Amino acid sequence: MNKITIRVIFSIGVILLIGIYFFPLWKISLTVPQYPKDIAIHIWISKIENGTRKAMEIMNVLNHNIGMQEIQPDAISELRYFPWVLGILISIGMISAMLKKRVFRLIYLIVTITLFSLAVFDFYLWEYDYGHNLADDAPLKIENGNFQPPLIGQKSIVNFIVRSVPMIGAFFPVISTITMLFAIIKEK
């Protein structure tokens, strides 16, 4: 492949990251015996939204009973700065795609993979904090002392079934990374 084709493929990989702005990244849902339908929230890069009617309100009431802190999207700083970080990352990616030296694209890919790995780790820490820092005066006590949802998958906690799954937005960084990696491999 010639250099221009390589740069175009790499640019497509970078442009794919824009999809993160338009689709939810993650879904956390609860199956609770007293509710006929699952209660779900969708996590976007800049907001947390009800996946089902009044889901956040219901989750916060249930969480209060076991001593979890209330989910308040305005208090989650990542929802404010992640969109800016992604915008800067995309801009730098387009610049590195146009530069002649392959090393810039390789460094960009490594930085991108590192940042996305850190974002997933940050999400895990957020879940950990919400699930382990339970109030001592909660009406209900949990046997093992935590109510942390799984990062990915399903978990039974007391009489709840908690699911945590990636949504469409989470696949954009994966497809983007594969596309950029393909371009770098072909550039040799």
C-alpha positions in Angstrom: 0.0 0.0 0.0 1.2 3.5 -0.7 1.7 6.2 2.0 -1.5 8.1 1.0 -3.7 5.0 1.3 -2.1 4.2 4.7 -2.8 7.8 6.0 -6.4 7.6 4.7 -7.0 4.3 6.5 -5.4 5.7 9.7 -7.6 8.8 9.4 -10.7 6.6 9.0 -9.7 4.9 12.3 -9.4 8.3 14.0 -12.7 9.6 12.6 -14.5 6.5 13.9 -13.8 7.8 17.4 -16.4 10.6 16.7 -19.1 7.9 17.1 -18.5 7.9 20.8 -20.3 11.2 21.0 -23.5 9.9 19.4 -24.1 6.5 21.1 -24.2 5.3 24.7 -21.1 3.5 25.9 -22.5 1.3 28.7 -25.7 0.0 30.2 -26.2 -1.0 33.8 -29.5 -2.7 34.6 -31.2 -4.2 37.7 -33.8 -6.9 37.8 -35.7 -6.4 41.0 -38.5 -8.8 42.1 -40.9 -5.9 42.9 -40.6 -4.3 39.5 -42.1 -5.9 36.4 -39.4 -4.6 34.0 -35.7 -4.1 34.3 -34.4 -0.8 35.6 -31.6 0.5 33.4 -29.3 3.5 33.0 -27.3 4.3 29.9 -23.8 5.9 30.3 -22.7 8.2 27.6 -19.4 10.1 27.3 -21.1 13.2 28.8 -24.2 12.1 30.6 -26.1 9.3 32.4 -29.5 8.8 31.1 -32.6 6.7 32.1 -32.7 3.6 29.9 -36.2 3.0 31.3 -38.7 5.4 32.8 -37.5 7.0 36.1 -34.7 4.4 36.3 -32.2 6.7 38.0 -34.8 7.8 40.6 -35.7 4.1 41.3 -32.1 3.0 41.4 -31.2 5.8 43.9 -34.1 4.7 46.2 -33.0 1.1 46.1 -29.3 2.1 46.5 -30.3 4.2 49.6 -31.8 1.1 51.3 -28.4 -0.7 51.1 -26.4 2.4 51.9 -25.0 3.2 48.4 -24.4 6.9 47.6 -26.9 8.5 45.2 -25.9 8.5 41.5 -25.7 12.2 40.6 -24.4 12.7 37.1 -23.5 16.4 37.8 -21.1 15.1 40.5 -19.2 12.8 38.1 -16.3 15.0 36.8 -15.4 12.5 34.0 -18.7 13.3 32.3 -17.5 16.9 32.0 -13.9 16.4 30.9 -14.0 13.1 28.8 -15.7 14.8 25.8 -12.9 17.4 25.8 -10.2 14.8 26.1 -11.7 12.8 23.2 -11.9 15.9 21.0 -8.2 16.7 21.7 -7.4 13.0 21.0 -9.2 13.1 17.7 -7.5 16.3 16.6 -4.0 15.0 17.5 -4.9 11.8 15.6 -5.8 13.7 12.4 -2.5 15.6 12.6 -0.5 12.4 13.2 -2.3 10.7 10.3 -1.1 13.5 8.0 2.5 13.5 9.2 5.1 11.6 7.0 6.8 9.7 9.8 5.2 6.4 10.9 6.5 6.9 14.5 3.9 9.6 15.1 1.1 7.3 14.2 2.5 4.5 16.3 2.9 6.8 19.3 -0.7 8.1 18.8 -2.0 4.5 18.7 -0.1 3.6 22.0 -1.5 6.8 23.7 -5.0 6.0 22.5 -4.9 2.4 23.7 -3.5 3.6 27.0 -6.2 6.3 27.4 -9.0 4.0 26.6 -7.6 1.4 29.0 -7.4 4.0 31.7 -11.0 5.1 31.0 -12.3 1.5 31.5 -10.2 1.2 34.7 -11.7 4.6 35.9 -15.2 3.1 35.2 -14.3 0.1 37.3 -13.1 2.3 40.1 -16.4 4.3 39.9 -18.3 1.0 40.2 -16.1 -0.1 43.1 -16.5 3.2 45.0 -20.3 3.1 44.6 -20.5 -0.6 45.6 -18.1 -0.7 48.5 -18.5 2.6 50.3 -21.8 1.8 51.9 -23.3 3.9 54.7 -23.2 2.2 58.1 -26.7 3.3 59.0 -28.4 1.7 55.9 -31.7 0.0 56.5 -30.5 -3.2 54.9 -27.2 -4.8 55.5 -25.4 -6.8 52.8 -23.7 -10.0 53.9 -20.3 -9.5 52.2 -20.5 -5.7 52.5 -20.5 -4.7 48.8 -22.9 -4.2 46.0 -20.5 -3.6 43.2 -21.9 -4.4 39.7 -19.6 -6.4 37.4 -17.6 -4.5 34.9 -19.0 -6.7 32.2 -21.6 -9.4 32.7 -24.2 -10.4 35.3 -24.1 -10.8 39.0 -26.7 -11.8 41.6 -26.6 -9.6 44.7 -29.2 -10.3 47.4 -32.4 -10.6 45.5 -31.2 -8.3 42.6 -29.7 -9.3 39.3 -27.3 -6.7 38.1 -26.1 -6.5 34.5 -23.3 -4.3 33.1 -22.8 -4.5 29.3 -21.1 -2.4 26.7 -23.3 -0.6 24.2 -22.8 0.6 20.6 -20.6 3.6 21.7 -18.0 1.2 23.3 -17.3 -0.5 20.0 -16.1 2.6 18.3 -12.7 2.7 20.1 -12.3 -1.0 19.5 -13.0 -0.7 15.7 -10.9 2.5 15.6 -7.9 0.8 17.2 -8.1 -2.2 14.9 -8.3 0.1 11.8 -5.3 2.2 13.0 -3.3 -0.9 13.9 -4.1 -2.3 10.4 -2.7 0.9 8.8 0.4 0.8 10.9 1.1 -2.9 10.1 0.6 -2.3 6.4 2.9 0.7 6.5 6.0 -1.4 7.2 
